């Protein structure tokens, strides 16, 4: 440790508490802004392969190929494959 860079401040307990509270508040606000920027995926927005296959009238194999070539990306939760309804609708609107 380089003693030349060491600075000591004399703070009261109240000032230290206020300083820590302000730092925590700032970090929590940053965290909340990041969470708001990300759109959460709700279970209502997720469709199973069976639902998507029936809705689009295609086979599981077609869904598999569309996922591989990123035409209609899927996501896995555990061992199950789901599709976001919003992405399906966006893709359909582009056709």
C-alpha positions as CSV (number, residue, x, y, z in Angstrom):
1,X,0.0,0.0,0.0
2,X,1.4,3.4,-1.0
3,X,1.0,5.7,2.0
4,X,1.3,8.8,-0.2
5,X,-2.2,8.1,-1.7
6,X,-3.8,7.4,1.7
7,X,-6.4,10.0,2.7
8,X,-8.2,10.0,6.0
9,X,-11.5,11.8,6.5
10,X,-13.1,12.6,9.8
11,X,-16.8,11.9,9.4
12,X,-19.5,11.7,12.0
13,X,-21.7,8.6,12.2
14,X,-24.6,10.6,10.7
15,X,-22.5,11.8,7.7
16,X,-21.2,8.3,7.1
17,X,-24.7,6.9,7.3
18,X,-26.0,9.5,4.8
19,X,-23.1,8.9,2.4
20,X,-23.7,5.1,2.4
21,X,-27.4,5.6,2.0
22,X,-26.9,7.9,-1.0
23,X,-24.5,5.5,-2.6
24,X,-27.0,2.6,-2.2
25,X,-29.9,4.7,-3.4
26,X,-27.9,5.6,-6.6
27,X,-27.0,2.0,-7.3
28,X,-30.6,0.8,-6.8
29,X,-31.8,3.5,-9.2
30,X,-29.3,2.3,-11.8
31,X,-30.5,-1.3,-11.2
32,X,-34.1,-0.3,-11.6
33,X,-33.4,1.6,-14.8
34,X,-31.7,-1.5,-16.2
35,X,-34.6,-3.7,-15.3
36,X,-37.1,-1.3,-16.9
37,X,-35.0,-1.3,-20.1
38,X,-35.2,-5.1,-20.3
39,X,-38.7,-6.3,-21.3
40,X,-39.6,-9.2,-19.0
41,X,-40.9,-12.3,-20.6
42,X,-44.1,-13.4,-18.9
43,X,-45.4,-16.9,-19.0
44,X,-48.4,-15.5,-21.0
45,X,-46.0,-14.6,-23.8
46,X,-44.4,-18.0,-24.1
47,X,-45.9,-20.7,-26.3
48,X,-44.9,-24.4,-26.4
49,X,-43.8,-26.2,-29.6
50,X,-47.2,-27.8,-29.8
51,X,-49.1,-24.5,-29.6
52,X,-46.8,-22.9,-32.2
53,X,-47.0,-25.9,-34.5
54,X,-50.8,-25.8,-34.4
55,X,-51.0,-22.0,-34.7
56,X,-48.8,-21.9,-37.8
57,X,-49.7,-25.3,-39.2
58,X,-46.2,-26.6,-39.4
59,X,-44.4,-29.7,-38.1
60,X,-42.0,-29.8,-35.2
61,X,-39.2,-30.5,-37.7
62,X,-40.0,-27.2,-39.5
63,X,-39.9,-25.3,-36.1
64,X,-36.5,-27.0,-35.4
65,X,-35.1,-25.8,-38.8
66,X,-36.5,-22.3,-38.3
67,X,-34.9,-22.2,-34.9
68,X,-31.5,-23.3,-36.3
69,X,-31.5,-20.7,-39.0
70,X,-32.8,-18.1,-36.6
71,X,-36.0,-17.6,-38.7
72,X,-38.0,-18.1,-35.5
73,X,-35.7,-18.4,-32.5
74,X,-36.8,-20.5,-29.6
75,X,-35.6,-20.6,-26.0
76,X,-35.2,-23.5,-23.7
77,X,-36.3,-23.5,-20.1
78,X,-35.1,-26.7,-18.6
79,X,-35.8,-29.4,-21.1
80,X,-38.7,-27.6,-22.7
81,X,-38.7,-25.4,-25.8
82,X,-40.8,-22.2,-25.9
83,X,-41.4,-19.5,-28.4
84,X,-42.2,-15.9,-27.6
85,X,-45.6,-14.9,-28.9
86,X,-44.4,-11.4,-29.7
87,X,-41.6,-12.7,-31.9
88,X,-44.0,-14.9,-33.8
89,X,-46.4,-12.1,-34.4
90,X,-43.5,-9.8,-35.4
91,X,-42.3,-12.4,-37.9
92,X,-45.8,-12.9,-39.3
93,X,-46.2,-9.1,-39.8
94,X,-42.9,-9.0,-41.8
95,X,-44.2,-11.6,-44.3
